[in-house]
Amino acid sequence: MIYLTTLLFMLCAYLFGGLNGAILLCRIKGWPDPRTQGSKNPGTTNILRFHHAQAASAVLIFDLLKGTLPVYIAYFLGYSPFVIGLIGIAACLGHIFPPYFQFKGGKAVATGLGTLLPLGMDMTGLLMLTWLFTVAVSGYASLAAIITAIAAPFYVAQIKPEYTVSVIMLSILIVLRHGSNIRRLIAGKEKKIVNWKQ
């Protein structure tokens, strides 16, 4: 019975994670599908490229909540750290493979960050500072996401080590999802979100 309840919780987290904020906003506004523009990634950065900061902020908050709410609920229900991690990963998989949008979703950066917010403000602060510093230095949002994902297990190992295994799995998922970005970065073809030379 316990295992069935856990599986149902993970399924709900997956279905909730599948509600992609960028795609929904574009449909409501009558804008082109973000999967057909720019990086073709339905996420905050791509919305910022083609629309305004308010739209990107709305997408960011929505996608953060998709990760945060299931993890908070699982925590208060008394699930183990490992199971809480699986629930967070299920929400991220929903974002990456949304059942409502032909299983073509985003890269789960915001949703992944959302799953880590319940670990505390120190963890959140370190992740945000890492992302902002990398963007400020390099100008690449994708590189910032990759470096932040790689750094996350090291941070959590110092702050709440019982979640380290789960965060490692989440980080691997996010880095693998950025495979095309890594290839473009190596080839020098990745687009910057910030270009200080302009």
ABEGO torsion letter per residue (X at the ends): XAAAAAAAAAAAAAAAAABBAAAAAAAAAGBBBAAABEAGBBBAAAAAAABBAAAAAAAAAAAAAAAAAAAAAAAAAGBBAAAAAAAAAAAAAAAABBAABGGBBBAGAAAAAAAAAAAEAAAAAAAAAAAAAAAAAAGBAAAAAAAAAAAAAAAAAAABAAAAAAAAAAAAAAAAAAAAAAAAAAAGABBBABBAAX
